[in-house]
Amino acid sequence: MSGLKDRFLFASAPDSWGVLDYPGPSWKQSFEQMLDDMVSAGYTGTELGPYGFFPTDAKVLQPQLDKRKLKLLASFVPVKMTDPAAGPTCIERIRKVGGLLAALKAPFLVMADDQSPERNAFSGRAYDKDCPTLTAEQWKHVGKIVADAEKVANEFGLDLVFHPHVATYVETPEECELFYDATSHTNVGLCLDTGHCVYGYGDSVKEAEKYKDKLRFVHIKDCHTRVLEEARRNKWTFEEAIEHKVFTIIGHGNIDFPAFFRTLVKNGYSGWSVVEQDVKFGATPIPPVESVSASLKYLRGVVSELGTERAAH
């Protein structure tokens, strides 16, 4: 069992405290208290969250991480990767965040397509006939911008991984395949988010198996499929679904995490999993520290059970 326990490391992230991608009331929270909460819940790592929430001076942030023995892992960086006119801005953003991550000795930069209003209107309904999709020319640009981003990431010693995301042009399993077709000339890895995968009509176990050679980073979310079905029926945006608590404490939703981790074990995955529960700031039924603590307790139980299974065989 100890082998599996050492093999899976769990980190937290500011989105479980309702910290959204852009400045707002959630950004007024004390980052020091948030880090204290992560440690008290049992986590040993964290993501940066949106650039600007944590201090952007590594000389300020690194001592805060060090004294809590927290490892900084990555930052989620959404960019408008489908718009050629936005190319220079995308690379400038990746360079800015990448510089901070490198100074903090983080291993990953997590790239995603930025949410767009036209796709947000079809969140979780990308198979609807009216849902907008990318042209061949746009996919060609995606391949170029990812190659440029990878070059910048590599300059900083960072591993570039891609995060398929709800309300973007890479949401479904088919769109993920098109993405990796368009970027086949690169070494971009996959950051598989179990919650976004299910939201986009995917199966996290199947996707983990399909991309076992590209899977280098994992985001753990749980999803209430009943709420997701309601979101599709009512045509909610992604934000509206979050407000209705489509994501929940890990183990309280419908994702089969024993099967997911069994697949990771079989395929030799080891390293970090970032535990997240996207919530609306100020609307959580229990304090975030209790939520992330309960999630970690559940996941450690899953890993323990897998260890017992392996020992029995």
LINCOR-V536256 format. One record per residue. RES is the residue in three letters. PSI is psi in whole degrees, 0 to 359 (NA if undefined). Layout:
res & psi
RES & PSI
RES & PSI
This chain:
res & psi
MET & 321
SER & 329
GLY & 313
LEU & 322
LYS & 319
ASP & 336
ARG & 331
PHE & 119
LEU & 139
PHE & 133
ALA & 164
SER & 183
ALA & 152
PRO & 340
ASP & 340
SER & 348
TRP & 11
GLY & 16
VAL & 110
LEU & 175
ASP & 340
TYR & 151
PRO & 140
GLY & 192
PRO & 326
SER & 336
TRP & 350
LYS & 355
GLN & 154
SER & 118
PHE & 329
GLU & 317
GLN & 322
MET & 316
LEU & 320
ASP & 318
ASP & 317
MET & 315
VAL & 316
SER & 332
ALA & 347
GLY & 8
TYR & 152
THR & 3
GLY & 165
THR & 157
GLU & 163
LEU & 333
GLY & 188
PRO & 140
TYR & 124
GLY & 342
PHE & 304
PHE & 159
PRO & 138
THR & 3
ASP & 114
ALA & 330
LYS & 341
VAL & 316
LEU & 320
GLN & 315
PRO & 328
GLN & 322
LEU & 316
ASP & 316
LYS & 343
ARG & 0
LYS & 43
LEU & 135
LYS & 128
LEU & 131
LEU & 319
ALA & 175
SER & 142
PHE & 120
VAL & 95
PRO & 133
VAL & 157
LYS & 76
MET & 354
THR & 355
ASP & 109
PRO & 326
ALA & 337
ALA & 1
GLY & 307
PRO & 322
THR & 320
CYS & 312
ILE & 323
GLU & 320
ARG & 316
ILE & 323
ARG & 319
LYS & 311
VAL & 320
GLY & 323
GLY & 318
LEU & 316
LEU & 318
ALA & 319
ALA & 332
LEU & 5
LYS & 37
ALA & 146
PRO & 334
PHE & 150
LEU & 121
VAL & 108
MET & 144
ALA & 159
ASP & 141
ASP & 147
GLN & 143
SER & 146
PRO & 322
GLU & 328
ARG & 331
ASN & 328
ALA & 342
PHE & 27
SER & 124
GLY & 6
ARG & 38
ALA & 345
TYR & 356
ASP & 143
LYS & 335
ASP & 359
CYS & 128
PRO & 146
THR & 172
LEU & 150
THR & 168
ALA & 323
GLU & 322
GLN & 321
TRP & 325
LYS & 320
HIS & 322
VAL & 316
GLY & 321
LYS & 315
ILE & 325
VAL & 321
ALA & 318
ASP & 319
ALA & 320
GLU & 321
LYS & 315
VAL & 314
ALA & 317
ASN & 327
GLU & 327
PHE & 2
GLY & 25
LEU & 147
ASP & 116
LEU & 123
VAL & 151
PHE & 139
HIS & 101
PRO & 137
HIS & 141
VAL & 147
ALA & 21
THR & 179
TYR & 1
VAL & 85
GLU & 318
THR & 165
PRO & 321
GLU & 320
GLU & 327
CYS & 320
GLU & 318
LEU & 323
PHE & 312
TYR & 337
ASP & 316
ALA & 337
THR & 23
SER & 342
HIS & 3
THR & 179
ASN & 26
VAL & 132
GLY & 185
LEU & 132
CYS & 104
LEU & 121
ASP & 115
THR & 323
GLY & 314
HIS & 326
CYS & 309
VAL & 320
TYR & 325
GLY & 25
TYR & 25
GLY & 172
ASP & 116
SER & 328
VAL & 314
LYS & 320
GLU & 322
ALA & 323
GLU & 315
LYS & 320
TYR & 31
LYS & 332
ASP & 347
LYS & 348
LEU & 109
ARG & 353
PHE & 147
VAL & 135
HIS & 129
ILE & 115
LYS & 151
ASP & 152
CYS & 133
HIS & 106
THR & 334
ARG & 317
VAL & 323
LEU & 317
GLU & 321
GLU & 322
ALA & 317
ARG & 318
ARG & 320
ASN & 0
LYS & 45
TRP & 148
THR & 170
PHE & 318
GLU & 322
GLU & 321
ALA & 321
ILE & 318
GLU & 328
HIS & 11
LYS & 48
VAL & 330
PHE & 148
THR & 177
ILE & 137
ILE & 130
GLY & 347
HIS & 354
GLY & 212
ASN & 5
ILE & 137
ASP & 86
PHE & 326
PRO & 317
ALA & 322
PHE & 310
PHE & 331
ARG & 320
THR & 318
LEU & 317
VAL & 313
LYS & 323
ASN & 7
GLY & 17
TYR & 138
SER & 157
GLY & 215
TRP & 143
SER & 129
VAL & 119
VAL & 123
GLU & 150
GLN & 91
ASP & 123
VAL & 159
LYS & 129
PHE & 132
GLY & 0
ALA & 16
THR & 134
PRO & 332
ILE & 157
PRO & 140
PRO & 324
VAL & 325
GLU & 322
SER & 311
VAL & 332
SER & 315
ALA & 322
SER & 316
LEU & 320
LYS & 317
TYR & 313
LEU & 323
ARG & 326
GLY & 320
VAL & 313
VAL & 321
SER & 317
GLU & 320
LEU & 322
GLY & 320
THR & 319
GLU & 312
ARG & 322
ALA & 324
ALA & 337
HIS & NA
